[in-house]
Amino acid sequence: MPHIVLASKSPRRHELLRRMGITDFSVVVPDVEETYPEGLAPQEIVAHIARLKSDAAAPLVGPEDILITADTMVFLENDRLGKPRDEADALRMLTELAGNRHTVCTGVSVRRGAQEERFAVSTRVFFRPATDDEIRAYIKTGEPMDKAGAYGVQSRGALFVERIDGDFFNVMGLPVEQLGLVLARFGVKLL
């Protein structure tokens, strides 16, 4: 199997690669300003940022290495919900999400030398209505503070999720099914 480099410090992405059967990979964390042009649709935004991360990480890997970069964002309508600045911001986000549908988009770049494939996957997430006390109790766990949209679907945040339409793993930060298909085109056979 070709050597794989994941340009992400996300423990969830590390876990998902391992779940896919990729246990021997390196990690680099490039310094990237996550900016994007105005007027892009949500999938275009995350694909653009995945490309920025790929461009920044490419000089840090060997020419035969397969570099994977990703960016995940949460959108309520067309409003982007990033990582909360503080507990009050987490309360605002979770209150807005409660009882509503939102979209999680992940853009991914897979690159070896000059060969690159980029894609974006969207998953719709439906939150049940939640009380103010439930939301505040969840915030007190500290879990929402480092996650886009202020929740982790793989942990206690799942208690708010009524249903998901699309790739569950995309909501965790990496669209496993689509990534597996792209990696196969790069010679990485996982099955």
Solvent accessible surface area in square Angstrom, and as a share of the most:
residue,aa,sasa,rsa
1,M,141,0.63
2,P,40,0.25
3,H,73,0.33
4,I,1,0.01
5,V,4,0.02
6,L,0,0.00
7,A,4,0.03
8,S,9,0.06
9,K,150,0.64
10,S,18,0.12
11,P,86,0.54
12,R,45,0.17
13,R,23,0.08
14,H,32,0.14
15,E,61,0.27
16,L,0,0.00
17,L,0,0.00
18,R,124,0.45
19,R,144,0.53
20,M,24,0.11
21,G,46,0.44
22,I,1,0.01
23,T,105,0.61
24,D,114,0.59
25,F,29,0.12
26,S,43,0.28
27,V,61,0.35
28,V,32,0.18
29,V,87,0.50
30,P,21,0.13
31,D,144,0.74
32,V,36,0.21
33,E,135,0.61
34,E,75,0.34
35,T,71,0.42
36,Y,70,0.27
37,P,71,0.44
38,E,167,0.75
39,G,82,0.79
40,L,54,0.27
41,A,49,0.38
42,P,32,0.20
43,Q,75,0.33
44,E,89,0.40
45,I,12,0.06
46,V,0,0.00
47,A,17,0.13
48,H,54,0.24
49,I,0,0.00
50,A,0,0.00
51,R,80,0.29
52,L,54,0.27
53,K,27,0.11
54,S,0,0.00
55,D,63,0.33
56,A,37,0.29
57,A,0,0.00
58,A,30,0.23
59,P,109,0.69
60,L,104,0.52
61,V,31,0.18
62,G,28,0.27
63,P,109,0.68
64,E,125,0.56
65,D,26,0.14
66,I,0,0.00
67,L,2,0.01
68,I,0,0.00
69,T,0,0.00
70,A,0,0.00
71,D,8,0.04
72,T,29,0.17
73,M,4,0.02
74,V,4,0.03
75,F,4,0.02
76,L,25,0.13
77,E,147,0.66
78,N,123,0.63
79,D,97,0.51
80,R,108,0.39
81,L,5,0.02
82,G,20,0.19
83,K,126,0.54
84,P,9,0.06
85,R,194,0.71
86,D,72,0.37
87,E,84,0.38
88,A,72,0.55
89,D,6,0.03
90,A,0,0.00
91,L,35,0.18
92,R,101,0.37
93,M,5,0.02
94,L,2,0.01
95,T,76,0.44
96,E,64,0.29
97,L,0,0.00
98,A,20,0.15
99,G,41,0.40
100,N,69,0.36
101,R,123,0.45
102,H,3,0.01
103,T,35,0.20
104,V,1,0.01
105,C,2,0.01
106,T,0,0.00
107,G,0,0.00
108,V,0,0.00
109,S,0,0.00
110,V,0,0.00
111,R,43,0.16
112,R,57,0.21
113,G,44,0.43
114,A,111,0.86
115,Q,84,0.37
116,E,48,0.22
117,E,48,0.21
118,R,110,0.40
119,F,30,0.12
120,A,26,0.20
121,V,29,0.17
122,S,45,0.29
123,T,1,0.00
124,R,101,0.37
125,V,0,0.00
126,F,29,0.12
127,F,7,0.03
128,R,71,0.26
129,P,101,0.63
130,A,23,0.18
131,T,79,0.46
132,D,74,0.38
133,D,112,0.58
134,E,64,0.29
135,I,4,0.02
136,R,120,0.44
137,A,61,0.47
138,Y,10,0.04
139,I,8,0.04
140,K,151,0.64
141,T,56,0.32
142,G,38,0.37
143,E,30,0.13
144,P,0,0.00
145,M,60,0.27
146,D,73,0.38
147,K,23,0.10
148,A,23,0.18
149,G,0,0.00
150,A,0,0.00
151,Y,10,0.04
152,G,2,0.02
153,V,6,0.03
154,Q,60,0.27
155,S,52,0.33
156,R,139,0.51
157,G,0,0.00
158,A,45,0.35
159,L,127,0.63
160,F,10,0.04
161,V,31,0.18
162,E,108,0.49
163,R,120,0.44
164,I,45,0.23
165,D,51,0.26
166,G,58,0.56
167,D,31,0.16
168,F,76,0.32
169,F,66,0.28
170,N,0,0.00
171,V,17,0.10
172,M,10,0.04
173,G,4,0.04
174,L,0,0.00
175,P,1,0.00
176,V,33,0.19
177,E,114,0.51
178,Q,51,0.23
179,L,0,0.00
180,G,18,0.18
181,L,89,0.44
182,V,1,0.01
183,L,0,0.00
184,A,36,0.28
185,R,138,0.50
186,F,6,0.02
187,G,44,0.43
188,V,1,0.00
189,K,141,0.60
190,L,50,0.25
191,L,217,1.08
